[in-house]
Amino acid sequence: MITKSIEQTVRFGFSPLEVYNVLMDEKKHAAFTGSEVTMSSEVNEEFSIFDGYCHGYNIELIEGQKIVQAWHFVEDGWPDDHYSVCTFLFLPDGNGTLLTFKQTNIPEHKAEELSKGWKEFYWEAMEEYLKNMKTIKD
């Protein structure tokens, strides 16, 4: 199977720990995705997102700095036993965070769709969620 990779960089006006926690806290993750989420904060433990559409397991976790996970998508043409690897790096950037994201081992025919999906269903949704949480705190 031919595979591709996605690389994206996004800036959030929130601390690396806040951005990390939005992804790793299942209640926060469920809130910004509007879906059922189960998330473990332990290495080798499993997660499920978007009501089971995505599932996988944690490979490496450094709180506020790095997440490496194996992701499987329930998609036509995505082999049942195939996982891609998603790496999220959280770098301080002034008063915010520069999130560098890389997903490798994506079946070639799914790469463009997933690239758009990360932008719409993750980065934009996370930004909106974080802004709403800040407004509530203020």
N, C-alpha and C positions, 0 to 999 in steps of 0.2 A: 504494500500500500504506500502510495506517495503521500507524504505529510508536509505541512507548512507550519510556520510560526507567525505569531502576532506580537508586535511590540507597541505599547502605547505609554505615553507619559501624560499625567494629569496633575494639575495643581489644585489643592484644597486650602482654604483659609482657616484650617484647623490643625491642631497638633498631630504629630505622627501617631501618638497613642489614641487620640480620639478617632482618627481614620481607621487605624488597626482594629479598634474595638467595634466599629460599625460592621466590619466584616466578620469578626470572631464571636461577637455576642449574638446568640440566636434570636433574642427578642428584637434587637436593633436591626439585624439582618432581615428578619421577617417584616419589620415595619417599613423598611425602604423598598423591599421587593414586593410587598403585598402578597406574600405567599407563606406557606408553611415551611419552616426551616428547623432542622435539628443540626446543631453545631457543637463539636467537642473542642476544647482548648488543649487537648493532649496529642502528642505525636503518635502516629499509627492508629488513631481513632477516626471514626467515620463521620461524614456529614451528608446532609441531604437538603437540597434547595429547590425552590420553585415546585413544591408539592411532589418532589421526587424526579423531576425532569433532569436535574443535575445531582450527581452524588459522587462521593469519592472518599479520600482519606488524607489526613495531615502527614506531611513528610518532614517538615521543619517549621518550627515556630519560635520566633524571638520577639517577645512582646514589644510592640511599638516600633519594630524595625523590619521584620521580615516574616512572610508567610510563604511556604512552598506546599502545594497540595496537588494530588492526583485527581483529575476531574474526568468523569464519564457523562456523556450527554445521551439521553434517550432520543435518538434521531435516526431517520432512515439513512442507511449507508454508514452508520457509526457502528463498528463491530462491537458485539456484546461484551467482549473481554478487553476492549481497548480503552486506555486512559491517556489523556494529555496531561502535561505538567504545567501548572500555573504558578508563577513566582510574582509576589507583590513585595516591592521594596519601598519603605517609607523613609524619606530623607527630609530632615528639617530644611525649610526654605523660608527664611525670614520669620514671619509670624504664622507660617503655614507649613504645608507638607507637599513635597513633590513625590507623587506615587509613580513608580516605574513598574510597569506590568509587562510580563512576557508569558505567552502561552505557547508551548512547543508540542510537537507530535499530533497536530490536528489533521484529520483526514483532509486532503487537499480541497475537495469540493465543499467543505464546510467553513473554510477559513474566512472568506469574505463576510458571510452571514454572522459568524461569531464575532468578528471585529466590530461590526455595526451593533450587535447585541450588547457587547461590553460597554460601548459608549452610551447607548440608550437606557439599558436596564440596570447598569451599575454606576458608571461615573456621574451621569446626569441625575439619576435617582439618589445617589449618595449625597451629592452636593445639595439637592433640595431638602433631603432629610436633615442634614447637618445644619443648614440655615434655619429650618423650622425649629430645631432643638435649641439653637442659640436664641431665637426670638422668644421662645417659651421661657428660657432662663433669664433673659433681660427683662 
